[in-house]
Amino acid sequence: MIAAETAGALAAPNWFVQNAWVVVLLPFVSAALTLFLGKRTPGKGSVYGILAVGAGLVMSLGALLQFVQHGGATYERSVDWFRVGDFHLEAGQLVDGLTAVMMVVVTAVSLCVHVYSVGYMHGDRRYTWFYVALSLFTGAMLNVVLANNLFQLLVGWEIMGFCSYVLIGHWWEEHENSSAAIKAFITTRIGDVPFLFGIFALVFATGFASSNILEIGELVAGGGASKALVATAALLTFGGAIGKSAQFPLHVWLPDAMAGPTPVSALIHAATMVAAGVYLVGRMFTVFVHADPFVLQTVSIVAGITAFGAATMALVQDDIKRVLAYSTISQLAYMMAGLSLGPAGVTAGFFHLFTHAFFKALLFLGAGSVIHAVHSNDMSEMGGLRRPMPVTFWTFLIGSLALAGIPPLAGFWSKDELLAGAGDGHPVLFATLVVTAALTAFYMTRAVMLTFFGDYRGHGHPHESPVSMTGPLVALAGASLSVGFLGAPQLGAPFGRWVFFEHPHEAEFVPWVAALSTGLVLLAVLAGVALYRRVREPDPVLRMGAVSTLLVRKYFLDDIYWRGLIRPIRDQLAAAVYWTNQRILDGVVNAAAVVTRAAARAVHVFDQRVVDGAVNGAANTAGFTGGLLRYIQSGNVQRYAAVLFTGVIVLAVIFTRI
Amino acid sequence: MIRLPLVLSFSAFLFATGVYGVLARRNAILVLMSIELMLGAVSVNLVAFSQALGQITGQVFALFVIAVAAAEAGIGLAIVILIYRNRETINVDEVNLLKW
């Protein structure tokens, strides 16, 4: 059964590490159970997902314990899936510190979202189906995290894309939502095509022998593949990450994806799926590091543009979820920027992914709680909610401060580590990231002020959400407060011993970087508070003339795509393809049909006349001769006797030869 | 001592008479009687050869033939009676169901 088992360290893997694949299986099983039994189960099926993901979280923590005790090693285990010639495809698990951390993040956020949705989606007409998709998504994401080869990873990757599509379009009765779902699906697919070719390039580099991530890593690190091929493969793979992690220029789908239910935004479009692109780059990091430096520079440029651009666009949004969406894009770019620093930044990048997952999920769920109360996404219809919704307010505030990077919350430690890494020889990137950090603090302050302070501007009487919704908020707020210390240099930064590239990472505390970023962030927060203490009409961010227009129109990127790509393709290319299809392809098909029909008719005639003629002829001949012979059998016994005697006489004559 | 050819000639004549009776008569009783004639001819043949060859086997066989003939006549007459009861005739031309 076990085809390969490699342990990178002396410590024997514990039970949870050996059986990590069970964590992947559990949500798939719960998805199937919910699908088939959900509507007949009390509570309409949410219980399966909660139990499965809860068990997954326990197992993931057990697996993480291995790395807490023994540091980062690699445990691989696989079975042969199938073999084609020299190429053999495995189904297996690759568990290292990165995997264990990601498993904990995915199952923890997914559990919070599963529980939260009990309250948020209460009474929804497709409640059970929603849970099916949530569980299926969780299983697919865990499959991406645990896969030990690229094809297995791609399977989970695509299932995630499908689930994202289904969940964004959950309320498809409104055309806007289904359009957003299609936009998200197609835009990420544009990234998936290069990714697929990147996989082909890497498998080609192994001589079509394997798609195993570790084997490919060894091959590339050992110089067994040509420089050009490795660089191409790395760039193509990064294309997949651009699509999934909503990086420039394919970021346009993520803000529109906010059309989905808010728990979905928290799980898929903040904490897990969009982080899969970053995870992919980290998983294939050997390839990126050993490729031409040009590749990591590209990653760095894309990350810088995305981080800054998305943060500026977040300034002018009125929809609270869109603020968070642009913030997510910006923070994902932060992680990418960390990875682009090479081995020095990989731990920082992943630490930011780790902390960001908690506080961004918290912010989304908090926003969901607010939306649940006021029945609107627009911050212009909110305000003053801190009194009716104290739990939501305090947790949202903690999440905002963590995102802004106020010490000692989670975001501070991860962002600071990133900035310290970038400050060491990457001045342009460093400057971009510092400015982005200040912008982040400003737009989060604006969101908090508009939502929770001032007077209520909406309709009805908002009230606090049920316990099933506030419970996950409190849990995530606790995580946002505490997980930062895992990477605090003063406490030894244990995170660097679990997740690192090649050798354990020592986080260093650079006082001037911390002081600079914290100072700017505090200034931005104060500016935000001062500007939004009272409601001003129009919003100050919209009074910057051309700059505001540029930001509101999203740098005209959607318009460029619409005019430059979608309309020409839809109106002209599609029409041409339609014409070709109707006239030429259908012509060929129809001609084939006509020929086939004629041939069939000829065969029919042959069958009726010749084959059936032969069969019927044989039968008729037998019938005719039988009719003739019938007359001999008269039933007259004496005639039989006469024939008998005649025969005897004839025989007697013959045998005696008389 | 009667000479063998004479006896065989007699037996052949008797057999031929029986054959004629079987083929030509329409009355089932007469057909049965003709069969008895043929059997008698055969018995005569057997006895004659037994005498000529000095072996007793032929005579034993003749006794068997007579016994079997008696049984055959019994069954045959019973069949004729049943046919008569069913069809009120014993004309063999009209009893021709044994066909097709």
HADDOCK unambig.tbl for C-alpha pairs under 7 A between the chains (distance, minus, plus):
assign (segid A and resid 630 and name CA) (segid B and resid 100 and name CA) 6.78 0.50 0.50
assign (segid A and resid 633 and name CA) (segid B and resid 99 and name CA) 5.50 0.50 0.50
assign (segid A and resid 633 and name CA) (segid B and resid 100 and name CA) 6.49 0.50 0.50
assign (segid A and resid 634 and name CA) (segid B and resid 99 and name CA) 5.66 0.50 0.50
assign (segid A and resid 635 and name CA) (segid B and resid 96 and name CA) 4.31 0.50 0.50
assign (segid A and resid 635 and name CA) (segid B and resid 97 and name CA) 5.56 0.50 0.50
assign (segid A and resid 635 and name CA) (segid B and resid 98 and name CA) 4.29 0.50 0.50
assign (segid A and resid 635 and name CA) (segid B and resid 99 and name CA) 4.32 0.50 0.50
assign (segid A and resid 636 and name CA) (segid B and resid 93 and name CA) 6.27 0.50 0.50
assign (segid A and resid 636 and name CA) (segid B and resid 96 and name CA) 4.96 0.50 0.50
assign (segid A and resid 638 and name CA) (segid B and resid 23 and name CA) 5.50 0.50 0.50
assign (segid A and resid 641 and name CA) (segid B and resid 23 and name CA) 6.93 0.50 0.50
assign (segid A and resid 642 and name CA) (segid B and resid 23 and name CA) 6.27 0.50 0.50
